[in-house]
Amino acid sequence: MLRKFTLAALALLAAPAAAQMPTWSTQEEPAPAQPDAIVLSVPADTANEEYWFHQGNPLGPAWQVRNVTVPTLVAYPAQGENAGAAMIVAPGGGFLGLAIEREGWDVARFLSEHGITAFVLKYRMVPTPVDQPTFAAEMASMRAGGPGRFRPPSDTPPQSLEDGLAALRYVRQHAADYGVDPHRVGFMGFSAGGFLTRSVIEHGGDDAPDFAAPIYPNMAAMDVPANAPPMFVTIAADDFLLAPHQGFPLVDSYRAAGRPIEFHLLPSGGHGFGMGYPGTPTEGWAEVMLQWMRNSGVLEDRD
């Protein structure tokens, strides 16, 4: 299966917004209070070296986190009329960090406001230097083709997949607590979170999501299970993740397997646009996803 990309391309996954944008300054901050965080597992002999910081992007500074050692979920219960569906949201960051605000909390709030119970997954990734200047210097070296003490992986790390599957099990086991149908539990992810979304589908079995939405994901071909869930995909035409491919192998894989997929190619937007930028082709893609969920029978039309 053609999944792998160059290290340089994968390293860019950890950059904010489009890959072509400059490196933004970062500011370390104390971790935000999350008293309602649901701990999925506590690995043995693991020191807490989480590094929380604000990183700039075109919409202003936003929270990011590196070195997650204890995976968690944060629930955003459905507001207003409960649609009875849940969505796990996996932020991206090249498996070196998580853009947890722009690709996690913001997304979950949007879903919650539309009657969908959302869960932001803070999953384990590749360990990186705790010291931010060292991390930044090594990232710069990798982008320039130089050596580094850590590398972004070419595919979903085992610990990330383990956390994604654990999140699906938790939501289904506690579905009644949130007014959710355990057979309407979806999984969506951005960039590296899109890699993870693909991986939980390929893993298959009882833990597979009931619907899925990888957003600007790995677009390489994938092994599509016979019962793969309906999929929604959106990506910009100028996203570097499309560069290695002729056509859209991910979409072709789903079609060849006879599984339902809806694909939206935006004319521009680069990589890492999150919920979209006002006045650009990326604006409004999430509303299109909601309509896909209605059309797929995941949501009842509430209008």
Residue frames as qw, qx, qy, qz and C-alpha x, y, z in Angstrom:
[[0.000, 0.890, 0.456, 0.000, 0.00, 0.00, 0.00],
 [0.423, 0.406, -0.013, 0.810, 1.35, 3.43, -0.93],
 [0.387, -0.834, -0.387, 0.071, 1.08, 5.35, 2.32],
 [0.614, -0.472, -0.055, 0.630, 4.44, 6.91, 2.88],
 [0.272, 0.944, 0.058, 0.176, 5.63, 10.42, 2.19],
 [0.553, 0.426, -0.355, 0.622, 9.02, 12.11, 2.46],
 [0.483, -0.444, -0.497, 0.568, 10.18, 13.13, 5.90],
 [0.125, -0.016, 0.020, 0.992, 10.30, 16.74, 4.78],
 [0.367, -0.367, -0.472, -0.713, 6.63, 16.67, 3.82],
 [0.608, -0.506, -0.611, 0.030, 5.61, 14.99, 7.04],
 [0.415, -0.234, -0.355, 0.804, 7.63, 17.42, 9.11],
 [0.086, -0.188, -0.178, -0.962, 5.61, 20.22, 7.57],
 [0.457, -0.517, -0.670, -0.274, 2.50, 18.63, 9.05],
 [0.489, -0.503, -0.492, 0.515, 3.57, 20.07, 12.39],
 [0.158, 0.002, 0.046, 0.986, 3.60, 23.61, 11.01],
 [0.265, 0.544, 0.551, -0.575, 0.52, 25.77, 11.50],
 [0.489, 0.696, 0.058, -0.522, -1.79, 26.70, 8.63],
 [0.822, 0.561, -0.092, -0.047, -0.40, 26.20, 5.13],
 [0.876, -0.167, 0.109, 0.440, 2.95, 24.52, 4.68],
 [0.509, 0.542, 0.100, 0.661, 4.15, 27.53, 2.72],
 [0.266, -0.922, -0.077, -0.270, 3.63, 29.90, 5.65],
 [0.259, 0.603, -0.571, 0.493, 6.55, 31.12, 7.80],
 [0.539, -0.230, -0.728, 0.355, 7.38, 29.64, 11.17],
 [0.323, -0.787, -0.159, -0.501, 5.33, 31.40, 13.84],
 [0.052, 0.440, -0.645, 0.622, 6.67, 32.38, 17.26],
 [0.650, -0.382, -0.650, -0.091, 5.55, 30.30, 20.22],
 [0.202, -0.550, 0.399, -0.706, 4.86, 31.16, 23.81],
 [0.404, -0.107, -0.887, 0.197, 4.93, 28.50, 26.53],
 [0.476, -0.432, 0.048, -0.765, 1.94, 28.58, 28.87],
 [0.330, -0.119, 0.841, -0.413, 0.74, 26.58, 31.87],
 [0.077, -0.217, -0.916, -0.328, -1.55, 23.79, 30.73],
 [0.435, -0.281, -0.112, -0.848, -5.19, 24.94, 30.61],
 [0.397, -0.065, 0.761, -0.508, -7.46, 23.50, 33.27],
 [0.569, 0.025, -0.613, -0.548, -9.49, 20.57, 31.96],
 [0.388, -0.240, 0.709, -0.538, -11.26, 19.21, 35.04],
 [0.822, 0.200, 0.288, -0.449, -13.67, 17.14, 32.97],
 [0.402, 0.537, -0.696, -0.257, -11.00, 15.39, 30.89],
 [0.959, -0.092, 0.139, -0.230, -11.64, 11.65, 30.61],
 [0.160, -0.618, 0.757, 0.138, -8.44, 9.62, 31.04],
 [0.858, 0.268, -0.289, -0.329, -8.32, 6.75, 28.55],
 [0.932, -0.064, -0.249, 0.256, -5.20, 5.07, 29.96],
 [0.263, -0.896, 0.356, -0.034, -2.20, 5.76, 32.18],
 [0.827, 0.368, -0.395, 0.155, 0.81, 3.97, 30.69],
 [0.808, -0.528, -0.065, 0.253, 3.22, 2.56, 33.25],
 [0.635, -0.352, 0.153, 0.670, 6.47, 4.38, 34.05],
 [0.349, 0.623, 0.361, 0.600, 5.50, 7.45, 32.07],
 [0.263, -0.388, -0.248, 0.848, 6.64, 10.89, 33.17],
 [0.252, 0.855, 0.449, -0.064, 4.35, 13.81, 32.39],
 [0.408, -0.278, 0.249, 0.833, 6.33, 15.98, 29.97],
 [0.301, 0.754, 0.550, 0.196, 3.43, 17.68, 28.20],
 [0.273, -0.231, 0.072, 0.931, 4.39, 21.01, 26.73],
 [0.207, 0.791, 0.575, -0.012, 1.52, 23.45, 26.17],
 [0.267, -0.300, 0.150, 0.903, 2.02, 26.63, 24.19],
 [0.432, 0.773, 0.277, -0.374, 0.31, 29.24, 22.08],
 [0.459, -0.056, 0.562, 0.685, 1.29, 29.28, 18.43],
 [0.254, 0.495, -0.026, -0.830, 0.33, 32.01, 16.02],
 [0.362, 0.310, 0.789, 0.388, -1.88, 31.50, 13.01],
 [0.047, 0.318, 0.354, 0.878, -3.86, 33.81, 10.72],
 [0.442, -0.660, -0.456, -0.401, -6.79, 33.82, 13.17],
 [0.342, -0.770, 0.310, -0.441, -4.62, 34.60, 16.19],
 [0.028, 0.421, -0.868, 0.261, -2.64, 32.59, 18.76],
 [0.862, -0.145, -0.219, -0.434, -4.01, 29.13, 19.45],
 [0.646, -0.494, 0.558, -0.162, -3.26, 26.34, 21.89],
 [0.774, 0.343, -0.526, -0.080, -1.03, 23.45, 20.88],
 [0.702, -0.551, 0.423, -0.156, 0.47, 20.61, 22.90],
 [0.578, 0.475, -0.663, -0.008, 3.41, 18.24, 22.51],
 [0.219, 0.270, -0.868, 0.355, 4.61, 15.13, 24.36],
 [0.744, -0.275, 0.012, -0.609, 1.22, 13.76, 25.35],
 [0.142, 0.268, -0.935, 0.183, 1.76, 10.81, 27.68],
 [0.232, 0.282, 0.830, -0.423, -1.75, 10.35, 29.11],
 [0.080, -0.249, -0.635, -0.727, -4.44, 10.20, 26.39],
 [0.163, 0.365, 0.606, -0.688, -7.72, 11.92, 27.22],
 [0.039, 0.546, 0.653, 0.524, -11.13, 12.82, 25.82],
 [0.077, 0.246, 0.344, -0.903, -12.95, 16.06, 26.53],
 [0.155, 0.522, 0.826, 0.148, -16.70, 15.86, 25.91],
 [0.157, 0.097, -0.058, -0.981, -18.79, 18.63, 24.37],
 [0.296, 0.386, 0.846, -0.217, -22.41, 17.53, 24.96],
 [0.121, 0.466, 0.622, 0.617, -24.98, 18.29, 22.31],
 [0.085, 0.236, 0.295, -0.922, -26.69, 21.64, 22.73],
 [0.545, 0.183, -0.128, -0.808, -30.37, 22.13, 22.02],
 [0.926, 0.119, 0.052, -0.354, -32.00, 19.20, 20.27],
 [0.435, -0.471, 0.753, 0.149, -29.75, 16.15, 20.63],
 [0.631, 0.439, -0.443, -0.462, -29.24, 14.45, 17.26],
 [0.937, -0.188, 0.251, -0.155, -28.20, 11.22, 19.00],
 [0.847, 0.414, -0.133, 0.304, -24.86, 11.04, 17.18],
 [0.532, -0.763, 0.201, 0.307, -21.31, 11.48, 18.43],
 [0.677, 0.671, -0.169, 0.251, -18.08, 12.51, 16.72],
 [0.723, -0.506, 0.106, 0.459, -14.55, 11.95, 18.01],
 [0.364, 0.923, -0.090, 0.089, -12.25, 14.75, 16.81],
 [0.828, -0.253, 0.122, 0.485, -8.52, 14.08, 16.36],
 [0.096, 0.946, -0.165, -0.261, -6.38, 17.20, 15.83],
 [0.851, 0.423, -0.081, 0.300, -3.32, 17.12, 13.59],
 [0.250, -0.909, 0.332, 0.033, 0.31, 18.06, 14.02],
 [0.536, 0.594, -0.600, 0.000, 2.45, 15.49, 12.23],
 [0.894, -0.294, -0.329, 0.073, 2.34, 13.14, 15.24],
 [0.507, 0.180, -0.361, 0.762, 4.80, 15.59, 16.82],
 [0.064, 0.134, 0.403, -0.903, 2.17, 17.83, 18.43],
 [0.087, 0.589, 0.800, 0.075, -1.53, 18.61, 18.38],
 [0.061, -0.219, -0.134, -0.965, -3.22, 21.75, 17.06],
 [0.117, -0.345, -0.896, 0.254, -5.75, 21.10, 19.78],
 [0.166, 0.509, 0.342, -0.773, -7.59, 24.42, 19.65],
 [0.357, 0.427, -0.330, -0.762, -8.04, 25.10, 15.91],
 [0.514, 0.152, -0.754, -0.379, -8.47, 21.43, 14.96],
 [0.298, -0.176, -0.900, 0.266, -10.04, 20.20, 18.17],
 [0.003, -0.433, -0.595, 0.677, -11.92, 22.52, 20.53],
 [0.274, 0.326, -0.151, -0.892, -13.20, 24.84, 17.78],
 [0.382, 0.017, -0.790, -0.479, -14.50, 21.86, 15.81],
 [0.222, -0.293, -0.894, 0.255, -16.14, 20.28, 18.85],
 [0.128, 0.396, 0.373, -0.829, -17.94, 23.51, 19.72],
 [0.376, 0.218, -0.429, -0.792, -19.32, 23.72, 16.19],
 [0.388, -0.104, -0.890, -0.215, -20.58, 20.14, 16.31],
 [0.120, -0.328, -0.763, 0.544, -22.08, 20.61, 19.77],
 [0.231, 0.335, 0.109, -0.907, -23.95, 23.70, 18.59],
 [0.536, 0.173, -0.507, -0.653, -25.53, 21.53, 15.89],
 [0.850, -0.197, 0.115, -0.475, -26.77, 18.84, 18.26],
 [0.863, 0.237, -0.430, 0.121, -23.84, 16.44, 17.89],
 [0.695, -0.693, 0.182, 0.068, -21.99, 15.24, 20.97],
 [0.600, 0.680, -0.357, 0.224, -18.29, 15.80, 20.29],
 [0.809, -0.534, 0.119, 0.212, -15.19, 14.41, 21.98],
 [0.323, 0.851, -0.408, 0.067, -11.75, 15.95, 21.47],
 [0.970, -0.130, -0.049, 0.197, -9.07, 13.27, 21.55],
 [0.042, -0.867, 0.494, -0.044, -5.67, 14.19, 22.97],
 [0.998, 0.061, -0.023, 0.025, -3.65, 11.22, 21.79],
 [0.619, -0.571, 0.391, 0.372, -0.07, 10.06, 22.26],
 [0.610, 0.780, -0.136, -0.032, 2.49, 10.81, 19.58],
 [0.780, 0.282, -0.271, 0.488, 6.24, 10.71, 18.95],
 [0.529, -0.723, -0.148, 0.419, 8.26, 12.01, 21.93],
 [0.438, 0.737, 0.001, 0.515, 10.03, 15.30, 21.23],
 [0.419, 0.100, -0.425, 0.797, 12.48, 17.48, 23.19],
 [0.236, -0.745, -0.565, 0.266, 10.73, 19.14, 26.12],
 [0.247, -0.547, 0.040, 0.799, 12.80, 22.27, 25.61],
 [0.511, 0.770, 0.334, -0.184, 11.05, 24.43, 22.99],
 [0.146, 0.839, -0.402, -0.338, 14.19, 26.08, 21.53],
 [0.308, -0.311, 0.872, 0.218, 15.73, 22.63, 21.00],
 [0.539, 0.438, 0.715, -0.075, 12.53, 21.36, 19.41],
 [0.394, 0.867, 0.089, -0.292, 12.32, 24.40, 17.11],
 [0.028, -0.717, 0.611, 0.333, 15.97, 24.08, 16.08],
 [0.393, -0.084, 0.902, 0.158, 15.60, 20.40, 15.25],
 [0.527, 0.635, 0.541, -0.163, 12.42, 21.05, 13.27],
 [0.262, 0.881, -0.197, -0.342, 14.23, 23.75, 11.29],
 [0.205, -0.500, 0.795, 0.276, 17.08, 21.33, 10.63],
 [0.504, 0.226, 0.833, 0.033, 14.69, 18.65, 9.35],
 [0.466, 0.794, 0.291, -0.260, 12.90, 21.11, 7.08],
 [0.174, 0.839, -0.430, -0.286, 16.28, 21.99, 5.61],
 [0.882, 0.315, -0.346, -0.059, 17.10, 18.32, 5.05],
 [0.125, 0.595, -0.691, 0.391, 19.51, 18.06, 7.97],
 [0.447, -0.086, -0.868, 0.198, 19.76, 15.54, 10.81],
 [0.476, -0.495, 0.112, -0.718, 17.54, 15.43, 13.87],
 [0.086, -0.212, 0.899, -0.373, 17.13, 13.37, 17.02],
 [0.473, 0.340, 0.722, -0.373, 13.48, 12.67, 16.27],
 [0.050, 0.032, -0.672, -0.738, 11.54, 12.12, 13.09],
 [0.649, 0.147, 0.163, -0.728, 7.88, 12.38, 12.15],
 [0.541, 0.002, 0.840, 0.031, 6.59, 8.88, 11.40],
 [0.119, 0.103, -0.669, -0.726, 5.57, 7.79, 7.93],
 [0.481, -0.372, -0.657, -0.445, 2.27, 6.41, 9.21],
 [0.585, -0.648, -0.018, -0.486, 0.12, 6.30, 12.34],
 [0.095, 0.423, -0.811, 0.393, 2.20, 5.30, 15.40],
 [0.449, -0.243, -0.859, -0.021, 0.88, 2.27, 17.33],
 [0.160, -0.323, -0.620, 0.697, 0.20, 4.33, 20.46],
 [0.270, 0.164, -0.080, -0.946, -1.87, 6.84, 18.47],
 [0.522, -0.090, -0.688, -0.495, -3.97, 4.05, 16.96],
 [0.362, -0.250, -0.834, 0.332, -4.40, 2.49, 20.39],
 [0.028, 0.292, 0.398, -0.869, -5.75, 5.78, 21.72],
 [0.391, 0.082, -0.359, -0.843, -8.09, 6.24, 18.76],
 [0.528, -0.175, -0.798, -0.233, -9.59, 2.79, 19.28],
 [0.261, -0.275, -0.721, 0.580, -9.84, 3.36, 23.03],
 [0.196, 0.167, 0.104, -0.961, -11.78, 6.56, 22.36],
 [0.525, -0.048, -0.561, -0.638, -14.27, 4.72, 20.16],
 [0.484, -0.233, -0.834, 0.124, -14.75, 2.04, 22.82],
 [0.109, -0.226, -0.535, 0.807, -15.26, 4.63, 25.56],
 [0.340, 0.087, -0.101, -0.931, -17.88, 6.61, 23.64],
 [0.585, -0.117, -0.669, -0.442, -19.84, 3.48, 22.77],
 [0.440, -0.216, -0.801, 0.344, -19.67, 2.12, 26.32],
 [0.091, -0.401, -0.462, 0.785, -20.93, 5.44, 27.72],
 [0.007, -0.285, -0.546, -0.787, -23.26, 6.37, 24.87],
 [0.315, -0.673, -0.658, -0.124, -26.36, 6.33, 27.08],
 [0.397, -0.551, -0.301, 0.669, -24.78, 8.91, 29.39],
 [0.095, -0.312, 0.224, 0.918, -24.70, 11.40, 26.51],
 [0.587, 0.534, 0.350, -0.499, -27.95, 10.46, 24.78],
 [0.246, 0.573, -0.624, -0.471, -26.01, 8.94, 21.88],
 [0.958, 0.184, 0.023, -0.217, -26.86, 5.93, 19.75],
 [0.575, -0.527, 0.569, 0.261, -23.83, 3.59, 20.08],
 [0.673, 0.284, 0.585, 0.352, -24.26, 2.75, 16.39],
 [0.328, 0.877, 0.183, 0.300, -23.86, 6.40, 15.36],
 [0.518, -0.752, 0.179, 0.366, -20.35, 7.15, 16.58],
 [0.667, 0.714, -0.013, 0.211, -18.07, 8.85, 14.06],
 [0.660, -0.465, 0.157, 0.569, -14.39, 9.71, 13.88],
 [0.465, 0.855, 0.066, 0.219, -12.87, 12.72, 12.15],
 [0.650, -0.515, 0.114, 0.546, -9.33, 14.02, 12.05],
 [0.301, 0.944, -0.090, -0.101, -7.24, 16.76, 10.54],
 [0.282, 0.754, -0.592, 0.044, -3.93, 16.17, 8.76],
 [0.171, 0.281, -0.919, 0.217, -2.15, 13.60, 10.98],
 [0.478, 0.095, 0.626, -0.608, -5.52, 13.15, 12.67],
 [0.747, 0.409, -0.155, -0.501, -6.73, 12.19, 9.19],
 [0.394, 0.380, -0.837, 0.016, -4.01, 9.54, 9.07],
 [0.179, -0.070, 0.844, -0.501, -5.39, 8.27, 12.39],
 [0.668, 0.263, 0.215, -0.662, -8.94, 8.32, 11.00],
 [0.678, 0.406, -0.535, -0.297, -7.83, 6.10, 8.12],
 [0.217, 0.316, -0.892, 0.241, -6.06, 3.77, 10.54],
 [0.420, 0.025, 0.693, -0.586, -9.08, 3.17, 12.78],
 [0.768, 0.360, -0.052, -0.528, -11.06, 2.31, 9.64],
 [0.577, 0.449, -0.675, -0.093, -8.39, -0.07, 8.34],
 [0.130, -0.267, 0.857, -0.420, -8.16, -1.73, 11.75],
 [0.556, -0.168, -0.615, -0.533, -11.81, -2.69, 11.32],
 [0.337, -0.188, -0.864, 0.324, -13.68, -4.94, 13.70],
 [0.265, -0.735, -0.621, 0.056, -16.13, -3.88, 16.37],
 [0.347, -0.596, -0.146, 0.709, -14.10, -0.75, 17.16],
 [0.296, 0.241, 0.454, 0.805, -14.48, 0.77, 13.68],
 [0.179, 0.291, 0.222, -0.913, -16.35, 4.10, 13.48],
 [0.453, 0.538, 0.698, -0.135, -19.85, 4.23, 12.01],
 [0.454, 0.851, 0.178, 0.197, -18.92, 7.20, 9.80],
 [0.659, -0.356, 0.098, 0.655, -15.68, 9.07, 9.20],
 [0.304, 0.941, 0.116, 0.091, -14.40, 12.42, 7.99],
 [0.678, -0.257, 0.120, 0.678, -10.67, 12.76, 7.35],
 [0.195, 0.970, 0.115, -0.086, -9.94, 16.42, 6.61],
 [0.352, 0.821, -0.448, 0.020, -6.85, 17.21, 4.48],
 [0.841, -0.375, 0.390, -0.012, -5.55, 13.69, 5.21],
 [0.293, -0.332, 0.807, 0.390, -3.05, 11.32, 3.65],
 [0.670, 0.447, -0.021, -0.593, -4.55, 10.90, 0.17],
 [0.112, 0.363, -0.896, -0.230, -2.67, 7.71, -0.70],
 [0.695, -0.103, -0.589, -0.399, -4.51, 4.48, -1.47],
 [0.379, -0.360, 0.670, -0.526, -5.77, 2.52, 1.52],
 [0.194, -0.094, -0.974, -0.076, -6.95, -0.99, 2.32],
 [0.483, -0.172, 0.026, -0.858, -10.71, -0.52, 2.53],
 [0.250, 0.035, 0.926, -0.279, -12.57, -3.11, 4.65],
 [0.058, -0.340, -0.830, -0.439, -15.67, -4.67, 3.14],
 [0.246, -0.768, -0.591, 0.007, -17.82, -2.89, 5.72],
 [0.358, -0.007, -0.121, 0.926, -15.92, 0.41, 5.76],
 [0.047, 0.692, 0.534, -0.484, -18.04, 3.31, 7.05],
 [0.351, 0.853, 0.290, 0.255, -19.32, 6.18, 4.90],
 [0.568, -0.299, 0.005, 0.767, -16.55, 8.73, 4.45],
 [0.201, 0.966, 0.159, 0.035, -16.45, 12.50, 3.87],
 [0.681, -0.174, 0.125, 0.700, -13.16, 13.99, 2.64],
 [0.260, 0.958, 0.107, 0.064, -12.16, 17.56, 1.89],
 [0.653, -0.328, 0.197, 0.654, -8.78, 18.93, 0.88],
 [0.216, 0.867, -0.072, -0.443, -7.48, 21.98, -0.99],
 [0.839, 0.529, 0.031, 0.121, -6.04, 21.59, -4.48],
 [0.342, 0.765, -0.403, 0.368, -2.84, 23.36, -3.39],
 [0.738, -0.582, 0.305, -0.153, -2.27, 21.11, -0.34],
 [0.134, 0.638, -0.752, -0.094, 1.19, 19.53, -0.40],
 [0.558, -0.107, 0.799, -0.197, -0.32, 16.18, 0.59],
 [0.773, 0.532, 0.258, -0.231, -1.76, 15.94, -2.93],
 [0.188, 0.806, -0.475, -0.300, 1.59, 16.60, -4.58],
 [0.282, -0.358, 0.876, 0.161, 2.90, 12.98, -4.64],
 [0.509, 0.295, 0.800, -0.114, -0.21, 11.68, -6.42],
 [0.174, 0.003, -0.563, -0.808, -1.76, 11.61, -9.83],
 [0.530, -0.396, -0.582, -0.472, -5.45, 11.78, -9.09],
 [0.477, -0.489, 0.347, -0.643, -7.01, 10.86, -5.76],
 [0.431, 0.147, -0.890, 0.005, -5.97, 7.33, -4.70],
 [0.152, 0.062, 0.762, -0.627, -7.82, 7.44, -1.37],
 [0.591, 0.298, 0.131, -0.738, -11.09, 8.22, -3.13],
 [0.603, 0.329, -0.622, -0.376, -10.38, 5.62, -5.80],
 [0.149, 0.131, -0.945, 0.261, -9.78, 2.97, -3.11],
 [0.369, 0.203, 0.608, -0.673, -13.16, 3.60, -1.53],
 [0.638, 0.394, -0.140, -0.647, -14.93, 3.59, -4.88],
 [0.459, 0.321, -0.807, -0.188, -13.22, 0.38, -5.96],
 [0.034, -0.013, -0.922, 0.385, -14.38, -1.27, -2.73],
 [0.279, -0.492, -0.678, -0.470, -17.94, -0.13, -3.38],
 [0.343, -0.525, -0.570, 0.530, -18.08, 1.92, -0.19],
 [0.094, 0.911, 0.355, 0.191, -19.81, 5.33, 0.06],
 [0.502, -0.305, -0.043, 0.808, -17.58, 8.39, -0.09],
 [0.203, 0.940, 0.259, 0.086, -18.21, 12.11, -0.64],
 [0.650, -0.142, 0.090, 0.741, -15.17, 14.09, -1.78],
 [0.130, 0.975, 0.179, -0.033, -14.78, 17.88, -1.93],
 [0.664, 0.054, 0.094, 0.740, -11.74, 19.40, -3.63],
 [0.059, -0.916, -0.189, 0.350, -11.42, 23.07, -2.71],
 [0.614, 0.741, 0.001, 0.271, -9.73, 25.26, -5.35],
 [0.366, 0.526, -0.444, 0.627, -7.28, 26.69, -2.81],
 [0.648, -0.694, -0.034, -0.312, -6.64, 26.87, 0.90],
 [0.198, 0.604, -0.711, 0.302, -3.30, 25.17, 1.48],
 [0.638, -0.149, -0.741, 0.144, -2.82, 22.83, 4.41],
 [0.347, -0.228, -0.625, 0.661, -4.08, 23.28, 7.96],
 [0.148, -0.369, -0.185, -0.899, -7.09, 25.56, 7.49],
 [0.078, 0.125, 0.766, -0.626, -9.03, 24.05, 10.40],
 [0.294, 0.592, 0.677, -0.324, -12.62, 25.25, 10.38],
 [0.443, 0.628, 0.437, 0.467, -11.79, 27.51, 7.44],
 [0.268, -0.266, -0.057, 0.924, -10.79, 31.11, 6.83],
 [0.309, 0.737, 0.435, -0.414, -13.50, 33.72, 6.18],
 [0.358, 0.815, -0.140, -0.434, -13.75, 34.87, 2.60],
 [0.035, 0.486, -0.821, -0.299, -11.77, 31.92, 1.20],
 [0.676, 0.059, -0.600, -0.425, -12.82, 28.63, -0.45],
 [0.340, 0.018, -0.875, 0.343, -12.20, 26.92, 2.91],
 [0.313, -0.031, 0.399, -0.861, -15.08, 28.77, 4.55],
 [0.722, 0.074, 0.056, -0.685, -18.19, 26.67, 5.14],
 [0.470, 0.230, -0.836, -0.166, -16.83, 23.17, 4.53],
 [0.056, -0.001, 0.879, -0.474, -18.10, 22.04, 7.95],
 [0.566, 0.280, 0.267, -0.728, -21.68, 22.97, 7.03],
 [0.638, 0.352, -0.544, -0.416, -21.27, 20.82, 3.92],
 [0.232, 0.170, -0.936, 0.204, -20.14, 17.96, 6.16],
 [0.358, 0.129, 0.633, -0.674, -23.27, 18.35, 8.28],
 [0.690, 0.344, -0.098, -0.629, -25.42, 18.04, 5.18],
 [0.496, 0.315, -0.799, -0.123, -23.50, 14.90, 4.23],
 [0.048, -0.050, 0.886, -0.459, -24.28, 13.50, 7.67],
 [0.570, 0.269, 0.341, -0.697, -27.98, 14.20, 7.11],
 [0.664, 0.416, -0.406, -0.470, -27.88, 12.67, 3.63],
 [0.373, 0.287, -0.880, 0.073, -26.11, 9.60, 5.01],
 [0.704, -0.445, -0.481, -0.276, -28.76, 9.08, 7.68],
 [0.492, -0.009, -0.573, 0.655, -26.41, 9.92, 10.54],
 [0.045, 0.219, 0.370, -0.902, -28.43, 13.02, 11.42],
 [0.197, 0.692, 0.693, 0.043, -32.05, 13.84, 11.03],
 [0.200, 0.469, 0.202, 0.837, -32.70, 17.13, 9.26],
 [0.261, -0.515, -0.573, 0.581, -33.27, 19.64, 12.07],
 [0.025, -0.065, 0.155, 0.985, -34.11, 22.62, 9.84]]
